Amino acid sequence: MPSESGLPPSSEQRPEPPPGPGEATPLPATKRRSRGRRALLLVVGLIVVYVLVAYVILPLGWVRYAHRHPSLEDVPRITHTIADIPGDPVNVALIGTETRVKKIMLAAKWH
C-alpha cells in the first residue's frame, strides 16, 4: 500500500510477517533485556537477603541466646598460658567437673 507521499513504504516500515505454525515468535530486544534485568535483580536481591540474614540477623539472635543461657556465662572464650597470656579462641568447651568429664569420656571410649 502506498504511503501518503505516493511512494511504496520502505522495508524498515513494513511489519514482519507473522510466524508460521510451529514457529516461535521472536522476542523484541527490550523484552530480552527486561528478562535479563529481572534475573539480575533477583540474584542481587537474594545476595542482599543472604548477607542480611547471615551477618546481621543470626548474629544478633546468637548474642541474645548466649546472654540468656546460664551455662555459657562462666565459659572461657580464649585459652591462657601459665603466665596468663591470652592465646587462641576456644573451639570446644566441656561443662562439668573434671571428674564427671573424665568419667563421661571413659564411658564414651574417648581416651
C-alpha positions in Angstrom: 0.0 0.0 0.0 1.4 3.4 -0.9 2.3 5.9 1.7 0.9 9.4 1.9 3.7 10.7 -0.3 2.6 8.2 -3.0 5.8 6.1 -2.7 5.8 2.5 -1.6 6.8 2.1 2.1 10.5 1.3 2.8 11.5 -2.1 4.1 12.0 -0.5 7.6 8.4 0.5 7.8 6.9 -2.9 6.7 5.8 -5.1 9.5 7.4 -8.6 9.7 5.1 -11.4 8.6 3.6 -13.5 11.4 5.4 -16.7 12.2 4.1 -19.8 10.6 2.6 -22.7 12.5 5.0 -24.3 15.0 7.4 -21.3 14.8 8.2 -19.3 18.0 7.6 -15.6 17.9 10.9 -13.8 18.3 11.1 -11.6 21.3 11.9 -8.0 20.8 15.3 -6.8 22.2 13.5 -4.8 25.0 11.8 -7.9 26.4 15.0 -9.9 26.3 16.7 -7.1 28.2 14.0 -6.8 30.7 14.2 -10.6 31.4 17.9 -10.3 31.9 17.4 -7.3 34.2 14.8 -9.1 36.2 17.1 -12.1 36.6 20.0 -9.8 37.7 17.7 -8.1 40.2 16.6 -11.4 41.5 20.2 -12.6 42.0 21.2 -9.3 43.6 18.2 -9.4 45.9 19.0 -13.0 47.0 22.5 -12.0 47.8 21.4 -9.0 49.8 18.9 -11.2 51.8 21.6 -13.8 52.4 24.1 -11.2 53.7 21.4 -9.6 56.0 20.4 -13.0 57.4 23.9 -14.4 57.8 25.8 -11.4 59.0 23.1 -9.3 60.8 20.0 -11.2 62.0 21.6 -14.5 63.0 24.5 -13.0 65.0 22.1 -10.7 66.8 20.0 -13.7 67.7 23.0 -15.7 68.8 24.1 -12.8 71.1 20.7 -12.8 72.7 20.8 -16.5 73.2 24.3 -16.5 74.6 23.4 -13.8 77.1 20.3 -15.7 78.4 22.0 -19.2 78.6 23.3 -19.6 82.1 25.9 -22.3 81.4 27.7 -20.0 78.8 28.3 -17.2 81.3 31.4 -18.7 83.0 32.9 -20.4 80.0 36.3 -19.0 79.0 36.3 -17.8 75.4 40.1 -17.9 74.9 42.9 -20.0 76.3 45.6 -18.7 78.6 49.2 -19.8 79.1 50.7 -20.5 82.5 52.0 -16.9 82.5 48.3 -15.8 82.0 49.0 -14.6 78.4 45.8 -14.8 76.2 46.0 -17.4 73.5 43.7 -18.9 70.9 39.9 -18.9 70.9 38.3 -22.0 72.5 36.6 -24.2 69.8 35.1 -26.7 72.2 34.2 -26.2 75.9 33.3 -29.1 78.2 31.0 -28.1 81.0 31.2 -30.0 84.2 33.6 -31.0 86.9 36.9 -32.6 85.9 35.8 -35.9 87.5 32.5 -36.0 85.6 34.1 -35.1 82.3 36.7 -37.8 82.7 34.0 -40.3 83.6 31.9 -39.4 80.5 35.0 -39.6 78.2 35.9 -43.0 79.5 32.3 -44.2 79.1 32.3 -43.0 75.5 35.7 -44.6 75.0 37.3 -41.2 74.1 40.6 -41.7 75.9 
